[in-house]
């Protein structure tokens, strides 16, 4: 059965709302609110982990639905969630419902369900992981009591995923400090892309390519490609000359 055209219109509305956000904070809120209008759920969670610092960005509707004990159990036993375990084995899998990976009787009897979800009676869940780059993954999860989510819900989330990836990459890192943000903006004014300005900033901090790759969650080859484009855009002969030029630019009043 084809998806109602009105639902696709809601999807376009959610994409527009997300792309209109001015920062990562308002971005995550826009994602959750936009998708909440499209897929009914008792709890919606936007979750992303910075693998370099282990800092977490989370937005939930409603705010703070889980107790401290429930959050602590989740933090200590992330691999017990059946969908999470499935994505660990199959990182490129599409949106999945809990019913796609485990029977309801087994799910309700599991330690994870009893310790994290039974108080709220959240039997049904659907999760979409969106890989931003080589390390960062944004997770969108929807949970409700009844009824189960549908395959159409999965299809809508899969259609939304690529838009989320592109929109995320247009924003500055939510974990960057003010000095870094200001420096990167000045470097971006040289005609660099946001990612190239990020790479050049870390070059001015004395980081070598391998260290930059680790900091940004990129492969070494990807960083090397960025450096090559930076040299071309700045008209400099080598990495050292580009770094000196950038430091000089940042020191200007």
N, C-alpha and C positions, 0 to 999 in steps of 0.2 A: 504494500500500500504506500503510495507516494506521500511525502511529507507535505503538510498544509503549507501553501505559499505564505500565509501569514506568519508561520513559524520561521521561515527563511527571512522574512522581513524583520522579525525580532532579532535574528542573528546579525543581520546587517546593522541594526540599531546598536547592538552590543559592541560590534567592531568600531562603529563610529564613536560611541561614547568612550571606549578605551583609547582610541587614537586622539581624542580631544583632551586627555589628561595632561596636566602640566608638569607632573613629577611622578616618581615611582610610588610615593605614598598615595596620591590621588589616583594613580594608574591601577594599583591593586584594588582599591575601593571601586573604581569604575568597572573593572572586570567582574568582580563579585556581584555587584548590583545589576549589571547588564545581563549576566547569565542567570541570575536568580529570577528575572522576569521571564526567561525563556524556559527554564527547567525548574519546576516546583520542587523544593526541598526544605526540610526542617533546619538543616545546618549546611552552610556552604563555606568552604575553606580554600583560601589562596595561600600557598606555602612555597617558599623558596629558600634554599640554604646556600650560603657563600662557603664553598668547600675550603677556601684558603684560611678563613678566620673562624669558621663554624658559627658565624652570626646568622640569625634567621629573620626573614621578613614574612610576617603572617598577617592576614586580614580575614576575619570571620564574620558571618552573619548567621545568627545574632552574635554580638560581641561576647567573648569568653563563655561559650556554652558548656565547657568542660571544667570539672573541678581540678584542683591541684594534684590530687591523687591520680586522676585519670590521665592527665598530661604527663605525670612522672612515669606512669606505667608505659605509655606510648613511647616516651623518650628512651626508656631502658629496654624496650622489646620491639623495635621497629620492624624486625624481620618476621614477627608473628602475624602481621596483617596479611591475609591471603593474596590481596591484590599487590601489595608491596613486594611480597616474595616472588610473585609471578613476574613483575617488572624487573626485579633483580636478575632473573634468569633470562628474560626476553625484553631488554631495554627499549626496543623499538616497537613494542606492541601498541596497538591503538587503544582508545578508551574502552574500559572494561567495567562490567557490573560485578558486584560480589557474587552474584548467582552464576556468573560465567566461570568461576574458578573453584567454587565450593558449594556443597549442598546446604540448604538452609538449616537442617537439623544439626549437622556437624558445626556449622558456623555459630549457631546459638549456644552450643555446648563448649565452644573454645574459650580458653583463658583470656584471649585478647578481647573477645566480645563481652565477656562477663566483667572484665576490669575497666573497659573503656567506653562501652556503648549501651550496656544493658540498662543503666539508670535512666537514660533518655529513650530507651526502646527503639533505637535506630537500627532497624533490621536490614534495610536496603541501602546500598552505596553504589556510586559510580565514580570512577577516577580517570582523569586524563593527565599524563605526564607530558610536558613540552620541553624538549631538549633545546636550550638556548645556544650552548656552544659545547665544547668538549667536556665541560665539567658541570656547569650550572643546569639544573632541571627545575622547572616550575611545576608544581603539582596542583591541580584543581580537583577538589573532591566535593561530592554532593551526597548527603545522607538524609533518609526520611524513614518514617515508620511504615507507611503503606501508601500506594502500591509499589511494586518493584519498578525500577526504571526500564525503559524500552530500548530496543535497538535503534530507534529513531533518535533517542537522546544521545546514544553513542555516536551516531553519524553526525549530529549537529556539533558535538564537542570536537570530533576529528576535523570538521570543517573550520572550526574556530582556531585550532592549534597553530597553524602557520601564521595567522594574523597576529596572534599573541606574541609569537617569536619575533616577528619584525617590529612590532610596537615596543617590546621590551628593549630591543637593541638601539632604538632611537633615543632612549633616555640615558642620562648619566647614571653611573653605578649608584645604587642607593646606599652603599657603604663608603663612598669616597668622602674624604674630609674637605672642608671649604677651600684650603690652600690648593689641594689637588684639582678641585673643580675649576677654580679660577685660572690655574695654570693651563689646564687642558683647554679651556675656552680660548685663551690667548693663542695657544698653539693651533687650535682649530681655525682661527681667523687667518692663518697662513695658507688656507686652502686645503687643509687635511680633513679626512673623515673623522668622526668621533673615535673610532677604534685606532686610527693612525695617530691621533693626538694623544691617546692613552699610552700607546707604545712609546712615542717620543717623550712623553712626560717621564716614564720610568727610565728611559735612556739618560735623561738629565739628572736622574737620581743615582746614576752610576750602576744601573742594573745591566747585566749582559743578557743576550737573547734567551738563554735557557732559563734564567731567573724570571724574565718577563713572561715567558711561556707559563711558568708555574703560577705566577701572580694572577694572570688573566685567564687561566684555565684553557690555554691554547696549545696547539702542537708547536714544536720548534720550527717546523717548516712554515707554518702559518705566520709566525712572528717574523721570520726571515723575509717572507713575501711582503709583509707590512713595511719592514725597514727599507726594502728595495724601492717601494712606492714613495716612501718618505724622502729618500735621497733624490728621486726623480722630480718630485714636486718642489722641493726646496732648491734644486739645482746644485747640490753639493756632491763632492766626489766620493766621499766615504762616510762611514758611520761616525767617526770622530768629528769630522767637519760639521755634520748635521747636529750633533750634540752641542758643540760649541756655539753654533748659530742659535740654537733653541735657548740655551742658557742666557746668551746675550739678549735675546728677545724678552725673556722673562724678567730680566733685571731692569729693563727700561721702565721708567715711571708711567 
